[in-house]
């Protein structure tokens, strides 16, 4: 049986690690992109030791102009791409710094598009493959104090929809996940009272676990989603539907 290879960007984060473990369970070999969090990557590599696949860490700064090229240069056989790298930006738009906005746009929009451009021939060659963009509920509804973040997450959803139409004739499917509130360090900026308030707004009454998002990624890459492309899968516990 031929090995299946998937690239996960931002693999050292909460959702990235959960996605890596779930795809490893499904028999994938993985290219695991990370930047600064060596300790988390080492921990993840340890967790993956029990699986039979190949697991290849790739260190690159996606906020730099050369970062995505470093990732692409280290990838050979490829069957799937999970665009998961990202960071939040919280604050009023009146306090927004252009430098921070440019970094946000680069990591969330420029890099997924340019990395896809470089790697797409590997998928086209096989006449099959899957791409999943891990986006956010704020890309659908928008959030006060996260205007820039909401804007780039919305752009990711449009990117997935448009790309799906362009690559469908090559047998490649492209979908996105609009993640709700996920129990990762990104939520750490909220104190306990604020966290409780958010949970009360979510019909299921709890944050998503990273594995909840990872399960969505695995589904969209699986044969069970063979006729699903150009779609946004909300994984949000019923929040803002």
Secondary structure by P-SEA (a helix, b strand, c coil): cbbbbbbbcccccaaaaaaaaaaaaabbbbbcccccaaaaaaaaaaaaccccbbbbbbbbcccccaaaaaaaaacccccbbbcccccccccccccccaaaaaaaaaaccaaaaaaaaacaaaaaaaccbbbbbbcccccccccccaaaaaaaaaaaaaaaaaaaaacccccbbbbccccccccccccccccaaaaaaaaaaccccccccaaaaaaaaaaaacccccccccbbbbccccccc
